[in-house]
Amino acid sequence: MKTTIRFLFCVMCALTLSSRAQTNSFPLWPDGAPGALGTAPRDVPTLTPFLPDAERASGAAIVICPGGAYQHLADHEGRVYAQWLNEHGVAAFVLKYRLGSDGYRHPRMLEDAARAVRTVRARASEWGIDPGRVGIMGSSAGGHLAATLLTHFDAGDPNSADVIERQSSRPDIGILCYPVITMGPFTHRGSRNNLLGTNAPPELIEDLSNELRVRKDTPPCFIWHTVEDRTVPVENSLRFAEALRAAGVPFELHLYEKGAHGLGLGVRSYVPGDTSKLLPWTKGCIDWLRLRGFIR
């Protein structure tokens, strides 16, 4: 009986978080995103805050870019990650970015990710966040978007009339889960086509191959991948880690022999307090976040 009651309580908590996620989203550009093709929900990039309990809050935040081949957005790589981060005191913001399947191409997705980081910084005091501890996290194609911002950020426009655009888009850290990194031979073709179209010029393919854009001021990164991933080859993570190493950027790389693509945390829904089914990378990531000062 006690077990049943506890289970029902956990389910109710999860449903409450899910409901909250659906009601507190807000548009990144209240007057319409640059290059918007319309005003339907698919044309309106949004950010959904997930805030930890006050007694747990570390003051750090992470913008989350769900995966989905730039075609859709995977809930288990967005909301579920946010709930997990909240339990460790990290504020999370799930980004709904524009998609290739809705007619968008680069740079619209990068604009959305950059705006998300700027927004969290601009409104940091409202959410109790340290603007110097704002990271980005992405899985698969969302990992490519995160890696693109990690290598294509800017300092903001101090003369902009928009206070958000005055903020830097540089994340302080990056977490990349089985990411698409390259647009070259080891790319995920579907992600590339949705991002760049089927006839992208060579210079654009090179520019969005993020292993070629790492520099010494690229933020520290945590990366994990499985060797047997048949959707996004492990070479994506290996080449990015190699580039980070060459540039002298701190990073942590976790490789696992077994595991299909798109594993996320290892669960499709997150029950607060239950870590028994989470994949090993989650512990390593929490340790790394503590090392980087994102967790107490």
ZAMARGU-4260 file (C-alpha; in steps of 0.2 Angstrom, whole numbers, plus 5000, padded with zeros to 4 digits):
<rodrens>
0) 5000/5000/5000 | 5014/5012/5005 | 5023/5008/4988 | 5007/5012/4978 | 5005/5028/4987
5) 5023/5033/4984 | 5021/5029/4966 | 5005/5039/4964 | 5013/5054/4972 | 5029/5053/4961
10) 5017/5052/4945 | 5007/5067/4951 | 5024/5077/4954 | 5029/5072/4936 | 5012/5077/4929
15) 5013/5094/4938 | 5030/5098/4931 | 5024/5093/4914 | 5009/5104/4915 | 5019/5118/4921
20) 5031/5116/4906 | 5016/5118/4895 | 5010/5134/4903 | 5025/5145/4906 | 5033/5145/4889
25) 5036/5162/4882 | 5042/5168/4864 | 5060/5173/4862 | 5055/5188/4852 | 5038/5195/4857
30) 5036/5205/4841 | 5041/5190/4830 | 5057/5181/4826 | 5069/5187/4813 | 5065/5178/4797
35) 5049/5171/4803 | 5038/5163/4789 | 5022/5166/4798 | 5014/5167/4815 | 5009/5149/4818
40) 5017/5140/4834 | 5030/5132/4822 | 5036/5150/4818 | 5038/5156/4836 | 5053/5150/4845
45) 5050/5149/4864 | 5059/5146/4880 | 5051/5136/4894 | 5059/5139/4912 | 5061/5125/4924
50) 5066/5132/4941 | 5073/5121/4955 | 5066/5123/4973 | 5074/5138/4981 | 5083/5128/4995
55) 5092/5118/4981 | 5095/5132/4969 | 5114/5134/4964 | 5111/5150/4954 | 5117/5141/4938
60) 5107/5138/4923 | 5107/5128/4907 | 5098/5131/4890 | 5093/5114/4883 | 5092/5110/4864
65) 5082/5094/4862 | 5087/5083/4847 | 5077/5077/4833 | 5087/5079/4817 | 5081/5097/4815
70) 5064/5089/4810 | 5056/5088/4827 | 5060/5090/4845 | 5062/5075/4857 | 5053/5078/4874
75) 5065/5065/4883 | 5080/5076/4878 | 5071/5092/4884 | 5058/5092/4898 | 5065/5076/4905
80) 5083/5083/4906 | 5076/5099/4914 | 5068/5090/4928 | 5084/5080/4931 | 5094/5096/4932
85) 5082/5104/4944 | 5084/5090/4956 | 5102/5095/4957 | 5098/5114/4959 | 5102/5119/4941
90) 5089/5130/4933 | 5084/5124/4915 | 5077/5132/4900 | 5070/5121/4886 | 5072/5129/4869
95) 5059/5126/4856 | 5069/5132/4841 | 5064/5133/4823 | 5065/5117/4812 | 5070/5112/4794
100) 5054/5102/4793 | 5044/5119/4794 | 5054/5127/4780 | 5068/5135/4791 | 5087/5134/4787
105) 5103/5140/4795 | 5105/5153/4803 | 5088/5153/4810 | 5091/5139/4823 | 5107/5147/4828
110) 5098/5164/4831 | 5086/5155/4842 | 5099/5147/4853 | 5109/5163/4854 | 5094/5173/4859
115) 5090/5160/4872 | 5106/5162/4881 | 5105/5181/4880 | 5088/5180/4887 | 5093/5170/4902
120) 5107/5182/4905 | 5096/5198/4903 | 5083/5191/4915 | 5095/5183/4927 | 5090/5193/4942
125) 5072/5188/4940 | 5076/5170/4941 | 5089/5171/4954 | 5103/5166/4941 | 5121/5170/4940
130) 5123/5177/4923 | 5141/5171/4923 | 5135/5153/4925 | 5124/5150/4910 | 5127/5134/4900
135) 5120/5125/4885 | 5116/5107/4883 | 5110/5097/4867 | 5108/5080/4861 | 5110/5073/4843
140) 5105/5088/4831 | 5102/5098/4847 | 5120/5094/4851 | 5125/5101/4834 | 5115/5117/4838
145) 5123/5118/4855 | 5140/5115/4848 | 5137/5128/4834 | 5134/5141/4848 | 5149/5135/4857
150) 5159/5139/4842 | 5150/5154/4834 | 5145/5165/4849 | 5147/5184/4850 | 5149/5197/4863
155) 5132/5205/4860 | 5128/5223/4853 | 5131/5236/4867 | 5122/5249/4856 | 5106/5239/4853
160) 5089/5246/4859 | 5085/5228/4864 | 5092/5225/4881 | 5093/5206/4877 | 5103/5209/4862
165) 5116/5218/4872 | 5121/5202/4881 | 5134/5189/4876 | 5128/5173/4868 | 5144/5164/4874
170) 5138/5149/4885 | 5149/5146/4900 | 5149/5128/4897 | 5143/5115/4885 | 5135/5097/4888
175) 5135/5087/4872 | 5125/5071/4871 | 5129/5060/4856 | 5130/5076/4846 | 5130/5079/4827
180) 5146/5089/4825 | 5152/5088/4808 | 5143/5092/4791 | 5157/5082/4782 | 5158/5063/4779
185) 5153/5057/4797 | 5138/5069/4798 | 5120/5063/4800 | 5113/5066/4783 | 5095/5070/4788
190) 5101/5083/4801 | 5112/5091/4788 | 5098/5092/4775 | 5086/5099/4787 | 5098/5112/4793
195) 5107/5117/4776 | 5096/5110/4762 | 5101/5097/4750 | 5113/5108/4740 | 5122/5118/4753
200) 5138/5127/4746 | 5155/5119/4752 | 5159/5135/4762 | 5143/5133/4773 | 5146/5115/4775
205) 5164/5119/4782 | 5157/5133/4793 | 5144/5122/4801 | 5157/5108/4804 | 5160/5113/4822
210) 5176/5103/4824 | 5184/5116/4812 | 5178/5131/4822 | 5185/5127/4839 | 5196/5141/4846
215) 5205/5144/4863 | 5190/5153/4870 | 5177/5139/4866 | 5169/5135/4883 | 5173/5119/4892
220) 5163/5104/4887 | 5156/5088/4893 | 5154/5075/4879 | 5147/5058/4879 | 5143/5045/4865
225) 5141/5026/4862 | 5154/5018/4850 | 5140/5007/4842 | 5129/5022/4838 | 5124/5019/4820
230) 5114/5035/4818 | 5127/5048/4823 | 5144/5040/4822 | 5155/5042/4837 | 5168/5051/4826
235) 5158/5066/4828 | 5162/5067/4847 | 5180/5061/4844 | 5184/5074/4832 | 5176/5088/4843
240) 5186/5082/4858 | 5202/5081/4847 | 5199/5099/4842 | 5196/5105/4860 | 5212/5096/4865
245) 5222/5105/4851 | 5215/5122/4857 | 5218/5119/4875 | 5200/5120/4880 | 5195/5109/4895
250) 5184/5095/4892 | 5178/5078/4898 | 5174/5064/4886 | 5164/5048/4890 | 5163/5034/4878
255) 5153/5018/4880 | 5154/5002/4870 | 5136/4998/4870 | 5120/5009/4867 | 5109/5014/4853
260) 5107/5032/4848 | 5095/5044/4857 | 5096/5036/4874 | 5095/5052/4884 | 5095/5049/4903
265) 5090/5031/4900 | 5072/5034/4904 | 5057/5042/4895 | 5050/5051/4910 | 5059/5057/4926
270) 5053/5052/4943 | 5060/5064/4956 | 5072/5055/4967 | 5073/5039/4957 | 5091/5037/4950
275) 5091/5018/4949 | 5088/5018/4930 | 5098/5033/4924 | 5113/5029/4913 | 5131/5031/4920
280) 5135/5047/4910 | 5123/5056/4922 | 5134/5053/4937 | 5149/5059/4927 | 5140/5074/4921
285) 5134/5079/4939 | 5152/5077/4945 | 5158/5088/4931 | 5145/5101/4934 | 5151/5102/4952
290) 5169/5104/4946 | 5164/5118/4935 | 5154/5127/4949 | 5137/5124/4942 | 5132/5112/4957
295) 5135/5115/4975
</rodrens>
